[in-house]
Amino acid sequence: MKLLHESGRYYYISCERCSKENKVLKVSCQSNDIGYKSNAVIMCSCGESSNIIKKPANKQLFQDTDNSNEILRCPKCKSTQLSAGDKGFSLGKSAVGGALLGGVGLLGGLIGSKKLMVGCMSCGYKWEAGTS
């Protein structure tokens, strides 16, 4: 198992065989030369098991300063591979506005264009930032 980062009461680790993420309580681990040794064997769903958590070589670990245990994840597939950007111009709103109000109604496509949208790079699900 290799250490990804630590946050609050947990070490977040990754299986070296399948890269599945997991977490281990800090209090159940003791520091050693290569990283940490867990008091219990850590089992992965792929069958890999170990009680050694290796620190990444030449890589500084991310530590939370506010002790928050939350990681932003996709509400559908729970992936952490996300991207964010503005919603942009809506052709549908513009067409409806143009049909109802003429040329001025075409500006309706700009309504909501500055909303921040978050998209999952794994499953393609999109949602407005601040909602889930």
C-alpha positions in Angstrom: 0.0 0.0 0.0 1.2 3.5 -0.7 0.3 6.8 1.0 -1.6 9.3 -1.0 -2.2 12.0 1.6 -3.3 12.5 5.1 -6.3 14.4 6.4 -7.8 14.8 9.9 -7.7 11.4 11.6 -6.9 9.3 8.5 -4.1 8.3 6.1 -5.5 7.9 2.6 -3.8 5.0 0.8 -3.8 3.3 -2.6 -3.4 -0.3 -3.4 -0.2 -0.8 -5.4 -1.8 -3.6 -7.5 -5.2 -2.1 -8.5 -4.9 1.6 -7.3 -8.1 1.4 -5.3 -8.2 4.1 -2.6 -8.9 3.4 1.1 -8.3 5.1 4.4 -6.7 4.0 7.6 -6.9 5.5 11.1 -3.7 7.3 12.0 -3.9 6.1 15.6 -3.6 2.5 14.4 -0.2 3.1 12.7 3.3 3.6 13.8 5.9 5.6 11.9 9.0 3.8 10.5 11.8 4.4 7.9 9.7 3.8 4.8 6.4 5.1 6.0 4.0 3.6 8.5 3.2 0.1 9.9 -0.4 -0.6 10.6 -1.4 -2.7 13.7 -3.8 -4.6 11.5 -3.4 -6.1 8.0 -5.0 -3.9 5.3 -7.0 -5.9 2.8 -7.9 -4.6 -0.7 -10.9 -6.0 -2.6 -8.4 -7.2 -5.3 -6.8 -9.6 -2.8 -3.7 -7.6 -2.1 -2.9 -7.3 1.7 -0.2 -5.5 3.7 0.4 -3.8 6.9 3.1 -1.5 5.5 2.1 2.0 4.1 4.9 3.4 2.0 5.5 7.1 1.7 6.0 8.3 -1.9 9.6 9.0 -2.8 10.5 12.7 -3.4 6.9 13.8 -3.1 5.6 16.1 -0.4 2.3 15.0 1.1 -0.8 17.1 1.1 -2.0 17.8 4.7 -5.2 19.5 5.5 -4.9 22.6 7.6 -8.5 22.7 8.6 -8.8 19.0 9.5 -11.6 18.5 7.0 -12.2 14.9 6.0 -14.1 15.7 2.9 -12.8 15.1 -0.7 -14.8 16.4 -3.6 -16.3 13.4 -5.5 -18.8 12.8 -8.3 -22.3 12.2 -6.7 -22.9 9.4 -9.3 -19.7 7.3 -9.6 -17.7 8.7 -6.6 -14.7 9.5 -8.8 -12.3 12.3 -7.7 -11.4 13.2 -11.4 -13.5 16.3 -11.8 -13.3 19.5 -14.0 -15.0 22.8 -13.6 -15.9 25.7 -15.9 -18.6 28.3 -16.8 -21.9 27.0 -18.2 -21.7 29.2 -21.3 -24.3 30.3 -23.9 -27.6 28.3 -24.2 -28.8 27.9 -27.7 -32.2 26.6 -26.5 -32.9 29.6 -24.3 -31.8 31.9 -27.1 -34.2 30.3 -29.6 -37.2 30.4 -27.2 -36.4 34.1 -26.4 -36.0 35.0 -30.0 -39.3 33.3 -30.9 -41.2 35.1 -28.1 -39.5 38.5 -28.1 -37.7 38.9 -31.4 -34.1 40.1 -31.6 -33.9 41.2 -28.0 -35.0 37.7 -26.9 -31.8 36.2 -28.4 -30.0 37.6 -25.3 -31.9 35.0 -23.2 -29.2 32.5 -24.2 -26.9 34.4 -21.8 -29.1 33.7 -18.7 -27.2 31.5 -16.3 -24.1 31.5 -18.5 -21.8 32.5 -15.6 -22.9 29.6 -13.4 -20.0 27.3 -12.4 -20.5 23.8 -13.7 -18.6 20.7 -12.4 -18.2 17.7 -14.6 -17.0 14.2 -13.9 -14.3 13.0 -16.2 -15.1 9.4 -15.5 -18.8 9.1 -16.1 -19.6 12.5 -17.7 -22.2 13.6 -15.1 -22.5 17.4 -14.8 -23.9 19.5 -12.0 -23.9 23.1 -10.8 -21.2 23.9 -8.2 -22.7 24.2 -4.7 -25.3 21.5 -5.3 -25.1 17.7 -5.5 
